[in-house]
Amino acid sequence: MADFSNRTSALDLILAAVDPGSWRCWDAPVAVTTDDAGYRADLLAARERTGLDESVVTGEGRVDGRRVAVVACEFRFLGGSIGVAAGERLVRAVERATAERLPLLAAPASGGTRMQEGTIAFLQMVKVTAAIADHKAAGLPYLVHLRHPTTGGVLASWGSLGHLTAAEPGALIGFLGPRVHEALYGEQFPAGVQVAENLLANGLVDAVLPAGRLSEVAARALSVLCADDAPVPAPVPESAPGERSDAPPAEESIRRSRRPDRPGVRELLRAAATEVTLLSGTGAGERDPGLLLALARLDGTPCVVLGHDRGSRVETAATGVPAHGQALGPAGLRAARRGMRIAAELDLPLLTVVDTAGAALSREAEEGGLAGEIARCLADLVTLPAPTLCLLLGQGAGGAALALLPADRVVAARHAWLSPLPPEGASAILYRTTDRAYEIAGRQGVRSADLLANGIVDRIVEEEGDFLSSIGRVIGAEMAALRARDQHERRAGRRARYRRLGGAGDISS
């Protein structure tokens, strides 16, 4: 664990995070009212040591010119513990941020509940959590930077509710502090578990971030999350281009989609997106390399991006990951649903990117509830209040592809495809051999041309020239058009497009 003997104070952290000269404290003075002589002495000593009257500091500043509310713990004040006065100060600050429609940045560093105040202090976590929930329900961003240490009730309430959560390098972060664990159970807690870097590896935080980079990363994230104050590009017409008569056969598209040098979602973001902030996992202890989740701008339009991650071309060559990509498991779908929630809470357009050889086929996937997670993804997407756009970028095999498909608009790369199973699987079912895979794919109508003809896809982007930049421009324009539409009309149209697929008229024809 890192050496924190010269830890950054709450005020120093705040001043490093906000623009110079922009900090304004919101805190009204707090009196010492306790009748407990020992506790009174501790409070007075903490005040003398820190120059603060409580363990939390609240106020506002500007991050890259944007007004932001900030709440931070001072660990040197009784271990950053939260009592009644600190809890009330936090709630008032969160409520003010909500009323003034300010994004909120929280920087906890705390041992949790203030033991000297007992159960009444313990219950402060409920009202702080309620205030944070109201803030998020108002469509306002909430960013968290977990500092060393963050444990107990603080981690189990307002420390774990961020839309985006970072942690200080080497920080101790865990529910039960190691000293308490040893006292209660007579043994040390396993080393390396409650450390920021391990939390990142397990999908509990999105980044490990030194204080010096907090301003930069917060500014980049807020440029996407604060979508309501961003200019909306002019919408493009809804019409789709006509289909080419020389559309390639299914076999060609399938082979091209599986090439190891074919660009995936990471290359798309590098080529066509700005202000990219990668998120990690579910935020609840799971991470799947098959799913990428990010905040970004495409052609100026802010959005949440979630997509199948085939791995970069360099990674494929170095690690021997099969050229057809990584399988997607239930944890990846739960991470995808996290992205959907962020889009819904902040009314941000959601871009889903389909490029998968299929779902994970394993005991772990079955016991982890793979089928149920596909169902919940479908339910979330068809009812999501935010604008939705799906990009079929490459392979689209089976339930893992279907789980990210439902959207207001669907754009396809020319050689993208969509089928109920990998073509080899369909051939095995029908003919007990994989040798007729491409024949079956041709009959199933998996090509982008077939998808356009059947109303599954709205637009095809040719794979010519600067292919990824072209896709980025199309996506940005499509999302801008979706943002300009009435939400109720948009959602009704989404439901209608899937209701009419395979209707009686289609069957008789």
Summary of the structure (lengths in Angstrom):
residues: 509
radius of gyration: 25.5
end to end distance: 67.9
largest distance: 87.5
contacts: 1789
relative contact order: 0.08
helix: 44%
strand: 19%
